[in-house]
Amino acid sequence: MRNWMLLAVLLLAGCDSDSDPSDPSPVVPSPTPSPAPTPTPAAPSAYAGNWVYRTTLTAVDNNCGHTPADIGLVEGPFAVTVGSDGTFTLAGGSTGSINSAGNVSITLAAGSNNCPGTGTGAGGCRDTDHCDGTSQQSGDVKRWTLFRQ
């Protein structure tokens, strides 16, 4: 037991807890994070605004109720608004978009133009006031034109 007491006394003596205690390290507050930069809004589409949409039937496949006698039939004009992002909606729930390069894509909804299936269209813009192309839906083919009002 005496060895244990001697060991305890030596340990306490080597502790030297009263001599020159060091100052604690200063606490440095963390910097306030800077707010995330606000993204630059996209420039509005050069094609945004009010347009007119018109189609001309160029080929038929009786799925949409047209006959060869209908070739040349003009549909429209229909008012269309192209949004600031270049998207637009046509009659019957069909949708389209014009990208910044002036490429146009159209998705024709089933049931639009009395056609049972969906269809697609593609084309381009000559300038910011006139675009044209073709579309196909259930065998009917149309030439379409978009022009500013």
C-alpha positions as CSV (number, residue, x, y, z in Angstrom):
1,M,0.0,0.0,0.0
2,R,2.9,2.2,0.8
3,N,4.1,2.0,-2.9
4,W,0.8,3.1,-4.1
5,M,0.8,6.2,-1.9
6,L,4.3,7.0,-3.0
7,L,3.3,6.7,-6.6
8,A,0.2,9.0,-6.0
9,V,2.5,11.6,-4.3
10,L,5.0,11.6,-7.2
11,L,2.2,11.9,-9.7
12,L,0.7,14.9,-8.0
13,A,4.0,16.5,-7.5
14,G,4.7,16.3,-11.3
15,C,1.4,17.8,-12.1
16,D,2.7,21.4,-11.5
17,S,-0.8,22.7,-12.1
18,D,-0.2,26.0,-10.3
19,S,2.8,27.2,-12.3
20,D,2.2,29.5,-15.3
21,P,-1.1,28.2,-16.7
22,S,-1.4,29.0,-20.4
23,D,-4.1,31.4,-21.6
24,P,-6.9,29.7,-23.5
25,S,-6.8,30.2,-27.3
26,P,-9.0,33.1,-28.3
27,V,-12.3,32.1,-29.9
28,V,-12.5,33.6,-33.4
29,P,-16.0,33.9,-34.6
30,S,-16.5,32.3,-38.0
31,P,-17.2,34.7,-40.8
32,T,-20.7,35.3,-41.9
33,P,-21.2,33.4,-45.1
34,S,-21.9,35.7,-48.0
35,P,-25.2,35.2,-49.7
36,A,-25.3,33.0,-52.8
37,P,-25.2,35.1,-56.0
38,T,-28.5,35.8,-57.6
39,P,-28.6,34.0,-61.0
40,T,-28.9,36.3,-64.0
41,P,-32.3,36.0,-65.4
42,A,-32.5,34.6,-68.9
43,A,-33.1,37.1,-71.6
44,P,-36.6,37.0,-73.0
45,S,-37.0,35.2,-76.3
46,A,-36.7,37.4,-79.3
47,Y,-39.8,35.5,-80.5
48,A,-42.0,36.5,-77.6
49,G,-45.3,38.2,-78.5
50,N,-48.5,37.7,-80.5
51,W,-48.5,35.6,-83.6
52,V,-50.9,34.0,-86.1
53,Y,-50.8,30.3,-86.9
54,R,-52.1,28.9,-90.2
55,T,-51.9,25.4,-91.8
56,T,-52.4,24.0,-95.3
57,L,-53.2,20.3,-95.7
58,T,-50.7,18.8,-98.2
59,A,-51.3,15.0,-97.8
60,V,-54.0,12.9,-96.2
61,D,-54.5,9.4,-94.7
62,N,-58.2,9.1,-93.8
63,N,-57.4,8.7,-90.1
64,C,-58.3,12.3,-89.3
65,G,-61.4,12.4,-91.4
66,H,-59.9,14.1,-94.5
67,T,-60.1,12.9,-98.0
68,P,-57.8,13.7,-101.0
69,A,-60.3,16.4,-102.0
70,D,-59.3,18.2,-98.8
71,I,-55.7,18.7,-99.9
72,G,-55.0,22.4,-100.1
73,L,-57.5,23.1,-97.3
74,V,-56.3,26.1,-95.2
75,E,-57.0,26.1,-91.4
76,G,-56.8,29.2,-89.4
77,P,-55.6,31.9,-88.8
78,F,-55.4,31.2,-85.1
79,A,-54.0,33.6,-82.5
80,V,-51.0,32.3,-80.7
81,T,-49.0,33.9,-77.9
82,V,-45.3,33.0,-77.7
83,G,-44.1,33.4,-74.1
84,S,-40.9,35.0,-72.9
85,D,-39.3,31.5,-72.8
86,G,-40.3,30.8,-76.4
87,T,-43.1,28.3,-75.7
88,F,-46.6,28.5,-77.1
89,T,-49.9,26.6,-77.0
90,L,-52.0,25.8,-80.1
91,A,-55.7,25.0,-80.2
92,G,-56.6,21.6,-79.0
93,G,-53.8,21.4,-76.4
94,S,-50.9,21.1,-78.9
95,T,-47.7,22.8,-77.7
96,G,-44.6,24.2,-79.3
97,S,-41.4,26.1,-78.7
98,I,-39.0,28.3,-80.6
99,N,-35.4,28.2,-79.3
100,S,-32.9,31.0,-79.5
101,A,-31.6,29.8,-82.8
102,G,-35.1,30.0,-84.4
103,N,-35.7,26.3,-84.5
104,V,-39.4,25.4,-84.0
105,S,-40.7,22.1,-82.6
106,I,-44.4,21.3,-82.2
107,T,-46.1,18.4,-80.4
108,L,-49.7,17.8,-81.7
109,A,-52.0,16.5,-79.1
110,A,-54.1,13.4,-79.7
111,G,-57.6,14.6,-80.7
112,S,-56.5,17.9,-82.1
113,N,-57.4,18.3,-85.8
114,N,-59.8,15.4,-85.2
115,C,-56.8,13.0,-85.3
116,P,-56.7,10.1,-82.9
117,G,-52.9,10.0,-82.5
118,T,-50.3,12.5,-81.5
119,G,-48.1,14.2,-84.0
120,T,-45.0,16.3,-84.4
121,G,-43.9,19.3,-86.4
122,A,-40.6,21.0,-87.0
123,G,-39.4,24.1,-88.8
124,G,-37.5,27.3,-88.5
125,C,-37.7,31.0,-88.5
126,R,-36.5,33.2,-91.4
127,D,-36.4,36.1,-88.9
128,T,-38.1,37.1,-85.7
129,D,-41.4,37.8,-87.5
130,H,-41.9,34.6,-89.7
131,C,-41.5,30.9,-89.1
132,D,-42.7,27.9,-91.1
133,G,-42.4,24.2,-91.3
134,T,-44.3,20.9,-91.7
135,S,-46.2,18.7,-89.3
136,Q,-47.5,15.1,-89.4
137,Q,-50.3,13.6,-87.4
138,S,-52.0,10.2,-88.0
139,G,-50.9,10.3,-91.7
140,D,-52.1,13.9,-92.4
141,V,-49.3,16.2,-93.4
142,K,-49.6,20.0,-93.2
143,R,-47.5,22.9,-94.0
144,W,-47.7,25.5,-91.2
145,T,-46.8,29.1,-90.9
146,L,-46.3,31.4,-87.8
147,F,-46.1,35.1,-88.4
148,R,-46.4,38.1,-86.1
149,Q,-49.6,40.1,-85.9
